Amino acid sequence: MLQRGIEFHQAGHGKEAAGLYQQILRLDGGHPAANHLFGLTQLQLGDPAAAIRHIAVALKAEPANPQYLANMGVALNSAGRNDEAVEVLKRAVAIQPASAEIYSNLGMANRALGRFDEAADAYGHAVELRPTEPAFHFRLASMLRQAGDHFAAEASYRKAIELRPGYAEAYDRLAFMLIDQGRAAEALEVLDRGLAVRPEEAPLHLQRARVLRADGQLKQAIAGFDRTLALRPTFGEAHLQRATTLRHRQRDIAVAAMEQVFRDEGLDALDRIYAGFGLGKALADLGDHFGSIAAFIEANRMQRQRVAFSLSDEIRVLQADVARFRNIDATALGNASSDSSPIFVVGLPRSGKSTLELSLGSHPAFAGAGELPTMGRLARELIREAGGRPLWELAAERFAALGRAYMAEANRLVPAGKRVIDTMPANYHYLGFIRLALPQARVIHCVRLSAEHRVAIFEKFLTGVGYEYSNDLGELRGYHAAYLQMMGDWHARFPGLIHKLDIGASAGDRRALIESMLQFCGAEWDDACLASVQSEPQQDDWSSDERAVNHSGHMAAWRQLHPELWT
């Protein structure tokens, strides 16, 4: 009977197999194999709790069975019990170290916990054991990207595509990463190869439209987003991307389509959230500020339900970032370090970093490298290496090595002889490492008026790890205040390292703003820096007067509804 159940199971007839396994269990409730296999059928039917109960019975009889352990790990992970899943899967892989699948499952469990370095290590073992499996290369690439090693991630994405030329998700993620690195031409080549084999793949059309927008081809980008939505009308991200590429002058069918997706409770939550942010932007364009704010609040509420976040924990992280360097002799430990002088532009999202990068990048001495995750990755590696010891116990050469490693990666993204501009927002966590590893570096801290900044963050759909504070107004206020306190502590700890810059407040005298910035960076004046820049151009955009009137009305509506944002 067990063999017949297995045959049904392997043929994809899970319910029939489950019936046979249950017959065995009625005769022998402790049967290890039947419990294990019945548990698998329950997992496949979406009941991980039942799977855990039955696989636990199997493990009680055979606690060292690697297959039982491996599938228990999968079931625990599906139930959200990720810490337990990691421990069980570690036991499984210790017993059966030649199993690529167990390593892959261990990678999934670590990923769910946000342990991207550990996940990448597990996926790396899976790739070593089965190098011809494209899914393992793809998963490794995704974790390397999360861990901040974009060059290694790129190589793994390309390997996945080489092994499976029709791997749409690999084309999509590789292109997304290349776009964010400013490598639009390479992204376009990747997407065109992907569309040649998967011409109806909506995400690839979406990324292609993003490339066109980044290249300033706004009309063509809008046409690309429309093509995406023709293939998948409920694709929320396409609605949002289209909405942010043009100014809405009327409540047209595109706005109605976004609203329909946003209001449809039967659709995928993420599509609805994306559409909600797009709707909020469109309604703000149209002057329906209260409707816009309502859409943003609801979309953020839905997103907040999807993420785990503790404001108190995050505040402790910010405080620890500075405390780690409280008793360090920066001069002594920085003596061996590089004389390279990159520019780090830091600040919370929507603080003007991209605009600043464009202005500074117009100077012949500088070149933008985008948002590099490199410093964060190298700093985390050094912290792990220290193993709990104070950083002042490390040799000065170790910090110098970190600086060299950073420059080796950053220089690959800019023309030879140019000074690097790095706009990774999260670098504010690592200013102490920057000071010791690259003592000639300069840090420009972009700020805005608090209420304006909080609204701008709240109205931007920030995905990925590190932005969970942005979906609740109370948590956003708390994090923003703690962040400003941390930046004040950095200023006090390393005088002269950081230059605070409010682009909005200085807009009336742009030359003075740029001159002060260049002086801080040790660069001579160049008229190229006065060239007009716009980090987020839009089709059919407003005049400066129209923009000011709309913004004033929008902020007035926010102040009426949420005056606490001004405190």
URFEN-V502636 format. One record per residue. N is the residue number from 1. RES is the residue in one small letter. PHI is phi in whole degrees, 0 to 359 (none if undefined). D_LAST is the distance of its C-alpha to the last C-alpha in Angstrom with 2 decimals. Layout:
{{N	RES	PHI	D_LAST} {N	RES	PHI	D_LAST}}
This chain:
{{1	m	none	70.17} {2	l	298	67.48} {3	q	296	68.83} {4	r	297	68.80} {5	g	298	65.15} {6	i	297	64.31} {7	e	297	66.18} {8	f	299	64.25} {9	h	299	60.98} {10	q	293	61.84} {11	a	275	62.81} {12	g	89	59.37} {13	h	258	60.50} {14	g	298	57.98} {15	k	294	58.63} {16	e	296	62.39} {17	a	298	61.96} {18	a	300	59.70} {19	g	299	62.44} {20	l	291	65.01} {21	y	299	62.80} {22	q	295	62.24} {23	q	299	66.00} {24	i	296	66.39} {25	l	291	63.67} {26	r	292	65.43} {27	l	275	68.45} {28	d	213	66.65} {29	g	296	63.02} {30	g	261	62.66} {31	h	301	64.01} {32	p	299	61.79} {33	a	295	62.29} {34	a	294	61.97} {35	n	298	58.76} {36	h	298	57.31} {37	l	290	58.37} {38	f	295	57.33} {39	g	300	53.91} {40	l	297	53.72} {41	t	297	54.57} {42	q	292	51.78} {43	l	297	49.31} {44	q	292	50.51} {45	l	270	50.14} {46	g	89	46.46} {47	d	237	46.88} {48	p	296	45.90} {49	a	296	46.01} {50	a	295	49.68} {51	a	300	50.35} {52	i	298	48.98} {53	r	300	51.15} {54	h	284	54.33} {55	i	293	53.87} {56	a	297	53.22} {57	v	296	56.68} {58	a	298	58.18} {59	l	290	56.54} {60	k	297	57.85} {61	a	280	61.32} {62	e	226	60.72} {63	p	293	57.72} {64	a	255	58.57} {65	n	284	58.99} {66	p	295	56.75} {67	q	292	56.71} {68	y	296	55.52} {69	l	299	52.86} {70	a	298	51.70} {71	n	286	51.37} {72	m	296	49.69} {73	g	300	47.07} {74	v	296	46.61} {75	a	295	46.36} {76	l	297	43.79} {77	n	297	41.70} {78	s	295	41.99} {79	a	275	40.83} {80	g	82	37.69} {81	r	265	39.24} {82	n	289	38.85} {83	d	299	39.22} {84	e	295	42.49} {85	a	300	43.58} {86	v	300	43.26} {87	e	295	45.38} {88	v	295	48.03} {89	l	291	48.28} {90	k	296	48.67} {91	r	296	51.61} {92	a	297	53.04} {93	v	287	52.91} {94	a	293	54.46} {95	i	279	57.39} {96	q	230	57.65} {97	p	289	56.28} {98	a	266	58.06} {99	s	266	55.99} {100	a	295	53.72} {101	e	296	52.34} {102	i	294	51.19} {103	y	299	49.40} {104	s	297	47.74} {105	n	295	46.59} {106	l	297	45.29} {107	g	299	43.30} {108	m	297	41.79} {109	a	293	40.79} {110	n	294	39.15} {111	r	299	37.34} {112	a	298	35.90} {113	l	270	34.49} {114	g	76	32.98} {115	r	268	35.71} {116	f	288	36.61} {117	d	295	38.83} {118	e	294	40.86} {119	a	296	41.08} {120	a	298	42.36} {121	d	297	44.91} {122	a	295	46.17} {123	y	295	46.48} {124	g	299	48.24} {125	h	295	50.86} {126	a	299	51.29} {127	v	295	51.94} {128	e	297	54.44} {129	l	284	56.29} {130	r	222	56.36} {131	p	290	55.78} {132	t	263	56.95} {133	e	269	54.30} {134	p	297	51.79} {135	a	297	49.16} {136	f	293	48.97} {137	h	296	48.42} {138	f	296	45.68} {139	r	295	43.87} {140	l	298	44.30} {141	a	300	42.88} {142	s	299	39.77} {143	m	285	39.12} {144	l	298	39.95} {145	r	295	37.38} {146	q	296	34.72} {147	a	282	35.88} {148	g	97	35.49} {149	d	256	39.21} {150	h	290	39.37} {151	f	292	42.85} {152	a	293	44.38} {153	a	298	42.55} {154	e	301	44.05} {155	a	298	47.51} {156	s	288	47.20} {157	y	299	46.03} {158	r	295	48.99} {159	k	293	51.33} {160	a	300	50.23} {161	i	292	51.03} {162	e	300	54.34} {163	l	284	55.33} {164	r	223	54.19} {165	p	301	54.26} {166	g	260	52.82} {167	y	281	49.73} {168	a	300	47.16} {169	e	295	44.12} {170	a	291	45.11} {171	y	302	45.41} {172	d	299	42.00} {173	r	290	40.15} {174	l	296	42.08} {175	a	296	41.31} {176	f	304	37.59} {177	m	293	37.57} {178	l	295	39.68} {179	i	300	37.45} {180	d	294	34.40} {181	q	271	36.57} {182	g	77	37.45} {183	r	259	41.01} {184	a	296	41.35} {185	a	297	45.13} {186	e	292	45.71} {187	a	298	43.40} {188	l	297	45.39} {189	e	296	48.64} {190	v	297	47.52} {191	l	292	46.41} {192	d	294	49.61} {193	r	294	51.63} {194	g	295	49.75} {195	l	290	50.16} {196	a	295	53.84} {197	v	257	54.34} {198	r	228	51.57} {199	p	293	51.39} {200	e	256	49.69} {201	e	275	46.87} {202	a	302	43.66} {203	p	300	41.30} {204	l	290	43.54} {205	h	296	43.35} {206	l	299	39.55} {207	q	295	39.50} {208	r	296	42.08} {209	a	295	39.94} {210	r	297	37.04} {211	v	299	39.51} {212	l	299	40.52} {213	r	296	36.95} {214	a	298	36.34} {215	d	272	39.55} {216	g	84	38.36} {217	q	269	40.80} {218	l	290	38.41} {219	k	299	41.11} {220	q	294	42.94} {221	a	296	39.78} {222	i	298	39.11} {223	a	298	42.76} {224	g	293	42.33} {225	f	294	39.42} {226	d	296	41.57} {227	r	297	44.43} {228	t	301	42.24} {229	l	287	41.26} {230	a	293	44.89} {231	l	282	45.75} {232	r	218	42.89} {233	p	299	41.27} {234	t	261	38.66} {235	f	286	37.52} {236	g	301	33.75} {237	e	296	33.05} {238	a	295	35.50} {239	h	300	33.74} {240	l	294	30.41} {241	q	298	32.13} {242	r	296	33.98} {243	a	298	30.94} {244	t	274	29.20} {245	t	260	32.45} {246	l	213	32.75} {247	r	273	31.06} {248	h	274	31.85} {249	r	255	33.51} {250	q	208	34.75} {251	r	276	34.34} {252	d	267	37.34} {253	i	294	39.02} {254	a	294	36.82} {255	v	293	33.70} {256	a	297	35.74} {257	a	295	36.90} {258	m	299	33.40} {259	e	296	32.42} {260	q	296	35.63} {261	v	297	34.95} {262	f	298	31.38} {263	r	274	32.63} {264	d	278	35.75} {265	e	289	35.28} {266	g	274	38.59} {267	l	270	37.47} {268	d	303	36.16} {269	a	301	32.48} {270	l	293	31.72} {271	d	299	33.40} {272	r	295	31.37} {273	i	295	28.06} {274	y	304	29.08} {275	a	297	30.23} {276	g	296	27.00} {277	f	294	25.02} {278	g	296	27.80} {279	l	296	27.72} {280	g	301	24.00} {281	k	294	24.70} {282	a	297	27.80} {283	l	294	26.29} {284	a	296	23.55} {285	d	305	26.49} {286	l	279	28.24} {287	g	85	25.47} {288	d	272	25.07} {289	h	290	21.30} {290	f	290	20.89} {291	g	295	23.76} {292	s	300	22.32} {293	i	297	18.99} {294	a	299	21.15} {295	a	294	23.31} {296	f	297	20.60} {297	i	296	19.14} {298	e	291	22.72} {299	a	297	23.83} {300	n	293	21.01} {301	r	300	21.82} {302	m	296	25.43} {303	q	292	24.78} {304	r	299	22.73} {305	q	292	25.87} {306	r	267	27.91} {307	v	238	26.19} {308	a	262	25.90} {309	f	203	22.72} {310	s	233	21.50} {311	l	299	18.05} {312	s	297	19.47} {313	d	296	22.48} {314	e	291	20.67} {315	i	295	18.62} {316	r	297	22.06} {317	v	297	23.48} {318	l	300	21.04} {319	q	294	21.82} {320	a	292	25.51} {321	d	303	25.64} {322	v	279	25.12} {323	a	301	27.03} {324	r	301	30.03} {325	f	248	30.55} {326	r	297	29.85} {327	n	252	33.56} {328	i	269	34.97} {329	d	273	37.08} {330	a	297	35.81} {331	t	294	38.64} {332	a	293	41.37} {333	l	286	40.20} {334	g	268	39.50} {335	n	298	42.92} {336	a	273	44.69} {337	s	277	42.09} {338	s	296	42.40} {339	d	265	42.18} {340	s	297	40.68} {341	s	227	37.57} {342	p	292	35.47} {343	i	248	32.03} {344	f	254	29.17} {345	v	259	26.24} {346	v	242	23.31} {347	g	151	19.77} {348	l	294	18.10} {349	p	306	19.69} {350	r	68	19.17} {351	s	258	18.44} {352	g	102	21.72} {353	k	298	24.09} {354	s	294	26.85} {355	t	297	26.87} {356	l	296	27.11} {357	e	300	29.87} {358	l	294	31.81} {359	s	295	31.63} {360	l	293	32.61} {361	g	292	35.15} {362	s	287	36.92} {363	h	288	38.06} {364	p	296	41.52} {365	a	274	40.62} {366	f	238	37.92} {367	a	210	37.78} {368	g	285	35.02} {369	a	251	35.66} {370	g	78	32.74} {371	e	268	30.63} {372	l	274	33.04} {373	p	275	32.71} {374	t	297	35.32} {375	m	299	33.42} {376	g	298	31.68} {377	r	296	35.04} {378	l	294	36.87} {379	a	294	34.32} {380	r	296	34.51} {381	e	297	38.30} {382	l	292	38.33} {383	i	299	36.19} {384	r	297	38.68} {385	e	297	41.53} {386	a	294	40.32} {387	g	59	40.63} {388	g	93	38.26} {389	r	287	39.64} {390	p	299	37.36} {391	l	295	37.09} {392	w	291	38.69} {393	e	279	41.91} {394	l	282	42.25} {395	a	287	44.51} {396	a	303	43.16} {397	e	298	45.22} {398	r	293	43.18} {399	f	290	40.07} {400	a	298	42.32} {401	a	295	43.58} {402	l	298	40.09} {403	g	298	39.55} {404	r	296	42.91} {405	a	296	42.23} {406	y	298	38.93} {407	m	294	40.65} {408	a	299	43.59} {409	e	284	41.46} {410	a	296	39.14} {411	n	293	42.14} {412	r	290	43.68} {413	l	255	41.08} {414	v	229	41.45} {415	p	300	44.59} {416	a	303	46.54} {417	g	87	45.53} {418	k	271	41.97} {419	r	276	38.92} {420	v	286	36.73} {421	i	246	33.17} {422	d	246	31.39} {423	t	249	28.10} {424	m	301	27.70} {425	p	303	23.96} {426	a	289	24.73} {427	n	296	26.45} {428	y	296	23.37} {429	h	288	24.78} {430	y	242	28.08} {431	l	295	27.55} {432	g	295	29.73} {433	f	295	32.53} {434	i	298	32.25} {435	r	298	32.63} {436	l	278	35.71} {437	a	276	37.35} {438	l	222	36.79} {439	p	297	36.30} {440	q	268	36.84} {441	a	293	34.06} {442	r	236	31.06} {443	v	243	27.48} {444	i	253	25.21} {445	h	259	21.52} {446	c	274	19.92} {447	v	228	16.25} {448	r	220	14.20} {449	l	304	11.07} {450	s	304	8.35} {451	a	297	7.92} {452	e	301	11.69} {453	h	292	12.51} {454	r	297	11.09} {455	v	297	12.95} {456	a	299	15.94} {457	i	294	16.25} {458	f	297	16.07} {459	e	271	18.70} {460	k	250	21.01} {461	f	282	23.39} {462	l	264	23.32} {463	t	259	26.40} {464	g	94	27.90} {465	v	289	27.12} {466	g	107	23.87} {467	y	245	21.52} {468	e	295	21.31} {469	y	290	17.60} {470	s	273	17.06} {471	n	260	18.31} {472	d	227	15.83} {473	l	298	12.24} {474	g	294	11.39} {475	e	294	13.62} {476	l	298	12.39} {477	r	300	8.80} {478	g	295	10.85} {479	y	291	13.41} {480	h	299	11.46} {481	a	296	10.02} {482	a	293	13.65} {483	y	296	15.13} {484	l	297	13.61} {485	q	296	14.92} {486	m	299	18.20} {487	m	295	18.60} {488	g	298	18.19} {489	d	294	20.87} {490	w	297	23.06} {491	h	305	22.95} {492	a	291	24.07} {493	r	286	26.66} {494	f	232	28.32} {495	p	302	28.07} {496	g	90	29.26} {497	l	282	28.80} {498	i	241	25.49} {499	h	243	24.66} {500	k	276	21.07} {501	l	220	21.17} {502	d	252	18.83} {503	i	298	21.31} {504	g	297	19.43} {505	a	292	18.98} {506	s	258	22.65} {507	a	299	24.13} {508	g	290	25.85} {509	d	227	27.93} {510	r	295	28.66} {511	r	297	31.67} {512	a	296	29.85} {513	l	300	27.31} {514	i	291	30.24} {515	e	299	32.32} {516	s	294	29.75} {517	m	292	29.39} {518	l	295	33.20} {519	q	298	33.74} {520	f	299	31.46} {521	c	277	33.44} {522	g	74	36.74} {523	a	238	37.91} {524	e	281	39.67} {525	w	295	38.54} {526	d	217	39.80} {527	d	298	39.65} {528	a	300	39.17} {529	c	290	35.49} {530	l	272	35.03} {531	a	300	36.20} {532	s	295	33.96} {533	v	230	32.02} {534	q	213	30.13} {535	s	285	28.98} {536	e	226	28.81} {537	p	295	31.51} {538	q	227	32.13} {539	q	295	35.30} {540	d	57	35.43} {541	d	287	32.16} {542	w	280	30.57} {543	s	283	31.02} {544	s	297	28.19} {545	d	293	27.92} {546	e	298	27.85} {547	r	298	25.16} {548	a	295	22.94} {549	v	296	23.58} {550	n	296	22.93} {551	h	297	19.67} {552	s	298	18.42} {553	g	295	19.52} {554	h	294	18.01} {555	m	292	14.45} {556	a	296	15.04} {557	a	296	16.14} {558	w	298	13.14} {559	r	293	10.86} {560	q	293	13.51} {561	l	276	13.67} {562	h	221	10.21} {563	p	296	7.61} {564	e	296	5.35} {565	l	293	5.52} {566	w	269	3.81} {567	t	248	0.00}}
